[in-house]
């Protein structure tokens, strides 16, 4: 059984394709629950964020995962395959560790991805699609991510997608203390946006969320720094004109900010400029809005240029982090091999015990019939030795005939050392 990772991210696929294969939690939960009943592919975890959709699975048939990913999203598997990356075993473990550590993120070292991977594992567990072996790999990846965070500078300097939005606002507007900001949805990503902008001293933050309780939670977290107002979700369009900066990340399957609404908001603002940032996949904001004079519209892919300005130190630290990940991958793979060897050794010992018991019973029966005990024991030891050494002799013979002489030399040296030790 192989462990492999298969998926697309911001480096291999456009935002349009990522939109097509993105999962919201409700859809994914239902699909995993259904998949748990299929023995050919029922040991998997799906990580779906704005910048990636990936499947991690234990299986002998990775092509089934590609077919499943394409089928459940109604797209052609051949089209999807042109944008998919695949990793197997040690490479897949390395990729998962890099993802969990933020080393594979659009924003190098972003902390949110670790929580997103943990949530993905939890959802898969609830849907009964996680074996003990797959769970151990994920838990080790979380351990690796923690080591990277605590022992390198990859997670320092508070650089995140939320921080990038705040930096972008400072580039577009010269006086942050005069800005009114609207966050549409109060999830993890927009909470960071709001907190960073509050720390930068904006005048006011409007929180528009489908559930008021979530909006109130965010409001309480930032109210000590900035004036906050909560807006009902059905009043979103009516309040767009009040905001200089709008950050949207709802996770909705449909756009929540339309072209006519922003056009009307601009008119009410007397065409004062607006910055709209769409952090959602599928997108929340109609892309045609960027054609309006006075509007700056950025999507998740557009933020890369903003992000690059804040990543010099993290890139340097990432070299150290990559070395650490490689070391931890080696440790995990070695541990897995030792565990597999332990199972093989246990089975071999059981086989030896079975042979011993078989020969002993035969010898005891012969002695009970009156045969000479010394002769019987001599034959017993000879027969048992021959049976125990037979598999080793075959391995030595095959190793000698093989294309890799170092394998035979290794066995030869160790057997000779064992024999020498026994003579002492």
N, C-alpha and C positions, 0 to 999 in steps of 0.2 A: 504494500500500500504506500503510495507516494503522497507527499505534501506538496501542494503547488498553489501559486497565486496567479490569477488571471484578471485583467481589467484594463481600464483606460483612465488617463488622468489629463491634467491641463497641458502636459507635454506631448501627448499622442493624439488627442482628439479635440475638435472644436467645441465651443460651448453648445452649439446646436446638437451635436451628437451626444454630448454629456447630458443634455436635457432629455434626450430620448430614452436613455437607460438609467436615469436617476430614479431612486426609490424613496417614497416617504415611509415612515415607520409602519403605518397601517397596512399599506400595500405589501411591504416586505414581510411583515409578520404573517399575513395570510398566505403568501407564497411559500414561505419557509415551513409553515405548519402543513401545507399540502405536500411539500417536497419530502418531509420527514417520513412519509408513507412509501417512498420509492427507494427500495434497497440499493439500486444502482447509483444513486446520488443523494445521500441524506446526511452527509457529514460535512457541513459547510457553514461559513460565516460570510455575510455580505456587508462591506463597508461602503456607504454611499454618502458623499458629501458634495459640496459645491464644485470641488475640483477633481473628484475621482469617484468611480464606482468599481469596486474590486471584489472578487470572490476568492476566498481562501478555503481550500477543501482537501480532504483526504480521499483519494480515489486513484484508480488505475487508468481512468479514461478522462483526461482533461478536456477532450473535444466535446464531451457531454455537457460540460459547464458552459462552454461557448454557445452551444446550441440552445441550452436552457436560457442563458442571458438574452440571447437574441429573440427567442420565442416569446418569453413573458413580456417583452417590450415591443413586440410586433415589428421587428426589423430584420433585414436579411443577414444571415450569419456570415456570408462571404464579405459583405460590406463591413460588418463589425470587425471581422478578423484582420482587416487592413490597419486597424488602429489599436489592436489589442497587444499587450505585452504578456508574456508567460514566463514564470520562474518555477523551478522544481527543486524540492528538497532543500539543500543548504542555501541555494540562491533565493528560494522562496522565503526561508527563515530570515535571511539577511534583508530582503525587501520589507517584510513585515516589521522588523525591528527599526528600519530606517523610516518607515511610515509613522510608526508609533512615536518615534523620537523627534519627528518634525524635520528630518533630514531630506525627505522627498516632497515636502510641501511647497506650494507656490511661495509662501512666506517661510523662508528657511527658519526652522526652530520654533514655529508657531506652537503654542501649548494646547490649543483647542483640539487638535487631532487625536491626542492620546485619549481624551474623554470620549471622543466620537468612536474610536476603535473599541473602547471598553463598553460603550452603549451597544455597539453592533454585536459584540460577543454576548452580552446579556440578553439581547433580543433573540439571538439564535438559540441560546440555552432555553429560554422560555418556549421556543418553538420545537425543542427537542432535536436539534440538528447539530449537536456538538458532542463528540466522543471525548473520552478522557485524554486520549493522545492529542487531539486537536486543542483541547483546553490547555494542556500543559505547554504547548508551543506558544499560545497566546499569553499565558501567564509569564513565561520566560521573556517574551517580547516586552511586556509591561515592566519587568525587572530591568531589562536593558535600557528602556526609555528613562526610567528613574535614574539609572547610573549616568546616562548621558547628560541628563538635566543637572544632576548634582555635582558631577565631576568635570564638566566642560563648560565653556561660556556660550554654548549654542543657545541656551534658553535665557540669556541675559539681555539687558537693554530694553526690555518690554516691547519688543517688536512683534506685531501681530497684524492680522487683517484689519482689526479695529483701529490699531495705531496708524496703519497706512491711510485709512479714511480720514483720520484726524489730520495727518500730515498734508493730505490732499486739500483739505479745507483751508489750511493755512496758506497753501500755495495760491488758491483761487481768491481768497479774501484776506486782505491785509490787516483787518482789525477783528480778531476773534471775539473780543469782548462785546461786539455789537451783534453777533450772530444769533439767530434763532434756528435751532436744529430740530428736525423731526425724525424719529426712528419709527419705522413701520415694522412692527413685530418686535417683541421684547425677549427674543431668544438669546442664546449664548453669544452669537456673533454681534448682534446689535447692542447687547448689554455692554460689550467691550467698547464698541463705538461710542456709546453714550458716556461711559466712564472716562475714556481718553479725552473726549471733547469737554467734559465737565472739568477735568484736571487742567485743560488748556485755557479755561476761563471764558467759555461762551456765555452769552447772556441768558439763554433760556433753552430748555429741551422739552419738546412735545413728544409724548409717548402714545402711539396708536397701536393697540393690540386687540386681537379678537376677544380675549378674555381679560376682564378688568383686574382680576387677582394678580395675574402675571405682571401687568403694567404697574400695579401698586407696589409689587415687590421691587421692581427696578427703580421706581420713584423713591422708595425709602433708602435705597443704596446710594443714590446720588444727590438727594435733596440737601445734604449738608454742604454741597459745593456749588449748586446751581439751582435756579428757579425751575420748577417742573410743573407741567400740566398734562393731565391724561385726557386723551380724546377717544371717543367711541369709534370703533372701526367703520361703522356706516357713515361717519362724518369725515372720513379721510379726504375725499375730493374737495369738500367745502372748506378745508383748512390748509390745503396745499400752498395757497398764496402767502401764508404766514411764515413759511419756512425758507431760509436761505440755503440750508443744506438738508437734503433728505436722504436717509440711508434705509433701504428696504431689503428685508431678508425673511420672507414669510414662510417659504416652503409650500406655497400654494401651487396647484397645478395650472392656474390661470393667472394672467396678468392682473395686477391690482391697481396700477396707475396707468391711465390711458392718455393718449395724445391730446384729445380735446380738453381733458381736465387740466393738464399742465398748460396748454395754450390759454385757457381761461384764467388760470392762476397768474400767469405772466402779465396778462392785461390788468388784473387787479393790483399787481405789484408795480404798475407803471413801467414794466419791462426791466426792473432791476434784476441782475443776474441770479441764477439759481444753480446749485450743484446737486445733481442726483447721482447716487451711487447704488447700483443694483448688485447685491451680494448673493442673490438667490439663483438657484438652478433647479427647475426651470425659472426663467427670468420673470421678475415682478413688474418691470417697467417696459412699456412699449419702446422698442429700439428706434422707432421713427422720431421720437422726441428729440434726439440729438440734432435733428435738422432745424429746430427752433432757435432763432437768434436769442442769445442771452442765456442759453441753457448748456451746461456742461454735464454730459452723461457718461459715467464710467461703469463698466461691468467688471466682473472678477478678473477677466483676462487683462483688462486695461490697467489694472493696478500694479502690474509688474514693474513698470517704469518708476512708480513711486516707491515701491518696495526696495528696489535695487539701491537707492540712496541710503538705506538704513541697514544694509547687510554686510558691510565690509568686515566688521569684527566677527560677525557670526560665520562668515565664510572661512575665516582663518581658524576659528574654533572647530568648524565642521571637519577639518582634516583630522584633528585629534579624535573627534567623535566617530568618524568612519573607521579609524583604527580600532577603537574600542568595540564597535559593533562587530567587526571582523573577528576579533578575539572572542567575543561572546558567542558568535555563531559557531566557531570552532569548538568552544566548550560544550555547547548544547549538542552538536552533532557527535562529538566524542562520547558524551554521556549517553546518547541514544544508542550508539554502537556498543558501548559497554553493557547497557541493559539488554540489547539483543544477544550479545555474546553470553551474558548470564543465563538467558533462557536456553540457549543452545547447550551451554555447559551442563545445566540442570538436566536437560533431556538426555545428554550423553551419559551422565552419571547414572540416571535411572536405567538406561539401557545396559550399562555395565553391571549394575546391581541385579537386573533381571537375568543376565547371563550367569552371574555368580550363583544366584539362587537355583537356576536351572541345573548347572553342573554339580552344585552341592547336593541337591536332591538325588541326582543320578548316582553320585558317589556314595551317599548314605544308604541308598537302596542296595547297592552292590555289596557294601560292607555287611548289611543286615542279612544278606544271603550267604555270608560266610567267606567271601573273597578276601584275599590278603589285603589288609588295610594299607600297608606301605605302598603296594603296587597301585591300589586304587587312588591313593592320594597323589602319587606321582603322575598318574594319567590325568587326574583332576586338574592339577596345576598346569600341566602341559596344554590340555584342551582349553582351559580358561584363558591362558596367556595367548594362545593362537587366535582365539575369537576376539580378544581385546585389541590385539595388535593388527588385526587384519585391516580395519578402516584406515589406520595410520599408514600402513604399508601402501595401500592404494593411493592415498593422498601424496605420499612421497614420490611414487612412480609417475603420477600425473603431473606433479610439479616439475619433475626432472624433464618430462617431455614438453612442457609448456614453453611459451615464448618469453616468459619473464623469469630469468634464472635467479633473480634476487629472492623470489618466493621460496625456491628450493633451498637456496643457501641459508635463508632465515630458519627454515625448519631443520635443516641439517645441523646448523650451529647450536640451536636450542636443544635438540635431541642429544647431541654430543655433550653439551654442558650438563644436561640432566643425568646422563649416564655417568659422567665423571663425578658428579655430586653424590650419586648413589654408591659409587665405589669407595668414597671416603667414609 
